Amino acid sequence: MKANFFQGKFIVFEGLDGSGQTTQAHLLTKWFMEKRNQFAYYTKEPTDGPVGALLKLVLSKRLFCAASNGNAAPRRLDETSMALFFAADRADHLHNEVIPKLKEGVHVIADRYYLSSLAYQSVDTADYQWIKEINRNIIRPDLTIFLDVPPGICVKRMKTQRWHVELYEDLDNLERVRKNFLLAIEKSKTEGEQIEIIDGHQPPKDVHKAVVQAVKNFLRLVIAAEKNQHQKTDQQPTQQQLALLMETEPLSEPEIAAIQLG
């Protein structure tokens, strides 16, 4: 993977379906924007692009492949095909959305990224190392936050929040996906990735506080590294903006209550 050398920071949220990563990604975006008026941009995978739209139909079980090998029933895409579609959607996402924002100095907050492919598509048939290989040219996140929630709790949350169950969202699958996530995180950390695991089985306000603290810890490292590298003076305004975030409190309960997306 390639390092992010752009001015904007790239922060990714990961977690099981129902872990609350979408809510927390929106809250962090709001924290950047409203607390210090710094430009931040929320985005997600699958995207709303052409490949992402197809993936959403597959995930919601509204699109199947034609029957084959004499079978009467339609079939769903295998995990190898799904991994390729996700990689294509991700490449389109980076080229047309993420990188342009980072170049502008906008902090990009992504709801899911390549760790989701490693966790979900390697559940059945797709090979872990092969998935990493087809994603080798993507940008490495500056910080990844994994919200760890017991699969049983995730299933209960989804039953109260949704009218249908998507692909991968049964308890057995989520148990295996969580194991894959933890394995992928362990391996990625040994390769130098900055990943924080946060207990997502807390009230949203407490999860948000933990997220903000993790971001502050990350920014502290960024500021120290830039000082040690004797950055040019034209980088000083950026350092000052990041330093301001170190003094910024998390969102209040009323602000958090306005965003509860799951």
MOBEL-V609214 format. One line per field, one symbol per residue. ss: DSSP state (A for helix, B for strand, O for the rest). A space follows every 50 residues. Layout:
# MOBEL-V609214
ss=???
This chain:
# MOBEL-V609214
ss=OBOOOOOOOBBBBBBOOOOOAAAAAAAAAAAAAAAAOOOBBBBBOOOOOA AAAAAAAAAOOOOOBOOOOOOOOOBOOOAAAAAAAAAAAAAAAAAAAAAA AAAOOOBBBBBOOAAAAAAAOOOOOOOAAAAAAAOOOOBOOOBBBBBBOO AAAAAAAAAAAOOOOOOOOOAAAAAAAAAAAAAAAAAAAAOOOOBBBBBO OOOAAAAAAAAAAAAAAAAAAAAAAAAAOOOOAAAAAAAAAAAAAAOOOO OOAAAAAOOOOO
